[in-house]
Structures are given as C-alpha cells and as structure tokens.
Amino acid sequence: MWLQNEVSLRARERGFHLVTEELVSLVPEISSVKIGILNILLKHTSASITLNENADPSVRDDFDSFFNRLVPENQPYYTHIYEGSDDLPAHIKSSLLGNSLSIPITDGRLNLGTWQGVYLCEHRNHGGKRTLVVTINGE
C-alpha cells in the first residue's frame, strides 16, 4: 500500500515544538498499517523537523538557545536579509536540522523510542502554518 497526502500543522511561535500527537491526528491512516514506513517532508526552507526528547520541555528551550547562539541574527556578513533579520538564520538552521524524517510504523503506531517525539522547529518569528507531505508505504 502506498498513500500520500499533504497536511498542515497549525502556526506556532518561534521555537521547538513537540508535534507528534498533532501529526498522528492528521494522518489517521497510520492506525491501519501493520508494518511500514512514514516519510515526512516539511515543505519549507525556514523551519525544520527532527526527533528528540519528548518528556522534558527544557530540552526544547535549550535547543532554541543553542541554535540562536550558533546562528545569530543581524550579522554584517549576511546578504539575504530581505524578509527580516530572522530570515537567513532560519534557512541555515533548517539546513542544519533537515526537512524530512522516516519513521517506522508497527502495529498501527509510530515506532519511536520511549523518550522520542517529532519536533517542528520554527525558526521564524512569524512562520505561519507549515505544510507536510506525508507518505506511507506498508501493509
């Protein structure tokens, strides 16, 4: 079985957001897959998607602090500044973290580790809703 659809995550403020439950609710077909793969492509260049800690929210705050120090805004050597001071740093952060994930599906559930969750990493101050292409291959 192959299934592909586009879904949108609600708009969020800048930061790292746990979206596992929202994602699963937007893709109810996951529950009918005994064994398979869910591929997720985030169709944006100023946000990213990754897997990490799903229990302690301080991890998300620390990620935000780290990436803001690693890729600071308002640097004199940036030339891509047409959409604001957060624009180019958002593109760099997106490239560092990536825009796709592949997650196994087992018995109708995402087969994640105990402490793993899917993060939407919003790197813009006003990013808006984010569109995902979700593709399931399985039986």
C-alpha positions in Angstrom: 0.0 0.0 0.0 1.1 3.5 -0.8 -0.6 6.6 0.5 0.5 10.2 0.1 -1.2 13.4 1.4 -0.4 17.0 2.3 -1.3 18.1 5.8 -0.7 21.4 7.6 0.5 21.9 11.2 -1.0 24.9 12.9 1.1 28.1 13.1 3.4 28.3 16.1 5.7 30.9 17.6 9.4 30.7 17.1 10.9 27.7 18.9 11.0 23.9 19.1 7.6 22.3 19.4 6.6 18.7 20.1 4.1 17.8 17.3 3.9 14.0 17.5 0.2 13.9 18.5 -0.9 16.5 16.1 0.9 14.7 13.3 -0.7 11.4 14.2 -4.2 13.0 14.3 -3.6 14.5 10.8 -2.7 11.1 9.4 -5.2 8.6 10.8 -4.2 6.1 8.1 -1.2 5.2 10.4 -3.5 3.2 12.6 -4.3 0.8 9.7 -0.7 -0.1 8.9 0.7 -3.3 10.4 4.2 -2.7 9.2 5.6 0.2 7.2 7.3 3.5 7.0 6.0 7.0 7.4 8.1 9.6 5.4 7.6 13.2 6.3 8.8 16.1 4.1 8.4 19.7 5.5 7.8 21.9 2.5 9.6 25.0 3.9 13.1 26.4 4.0 12.8 28.4 7.2 11.6 25.6 9.5 12.8 22.1 10.2 11.7 18.8 11.6 13.6 16.4 13.8 13.3 13.7 16.5 14.3 14.3 20.1 13.4 14.3 23.8 9.6 14.2 24.3 9.3 14.5 28.1 11.3 17.4 29.5 10.3 20.8 27.9 13.6 22.3 29.0 15.3 20.4 26.2 13.3 22.4 23.6 14.2 25.7 25.4 17.9 24.6 25.4 17.8 23.7 21.7 16.3 27.2 20.9 19.0 28.9 23.0 21.8 26.9 21.4 20.7 27.4 17.8 20.2 31.1 18.3 23.8 31.4 19.6 25.1 29.1 16.8 23.4 31.1 14.1 22.8 34.7 15.4 20.7 37.3 13.7 21.9 40.7 12.4 25.4 39.6 11.3 27.1 42.2 9.0 28.1 39.4 6.5 24.5 38.3 5.8 23.3 39.5 2.4 19.9 37.6 2.3 18.0 40.0 4.6 15.0 41.0 2.5 12.5 39.3 4.8 13.9 40.4 8.1 16.7 39.7 10.5 15.4 36.1 11.2 15.3 35.1 7.6 18.8 33.9 6.7 19.4 32.4 10.1 16.2 30.4 9.7 17.4 29.0 6.4 20.8 28.0 7.9 19.1 26.3 10.9 16.7 24.5 8.6 19.7 23.1 6.6 21.5 22.0 9.8 18.5 20.1 11.2 16.8 19.0 8.0 13.4 18.9 6.5 12.5 15.2 6.4 12.1 12.2 8.6 11.4 8.5 8.1 9.7 6.7 11.0 8.8 3.0 11.2 5.2 2.1 11.7 4.5 -1.1 13.7 1.0 -2.3 14.6 -0.7 1.0 13.7 1.7 3.2 15.7 4.8 5.2 15.1 7.7 3.0 16.4 9.6 5.7 18.3 11.8 5.3 21.3 10.3 5.8 24.8 11.6 9.4 25.0 11.4 10.3 21.3 9.0 12.8 19.8 8.7 14.7 16.5 9.6 18.3 16.7 8.6 21.2 14.4 11.5 23.6 14.7 10.1 27.0 13.9 12.9 29.4 13.1 10.9 32.4 12.0 9.3 35.0 14.3 6.1 34.7 12.1 6.4 31.5 10.2 2.7 30.6 9.8 1.2 27.2 9.3 3.6 24.6 8.0 2.8 22.1 5.3 4.0 18.5 5.3 3.9 15.8 2.6 3.3 12.5 4.4 3.9 9.3 2.5 3.1 5.9 3.9 4.4 2.6 2.5 3.3 -0.5 4.3 0.8 -3.3 4.7 
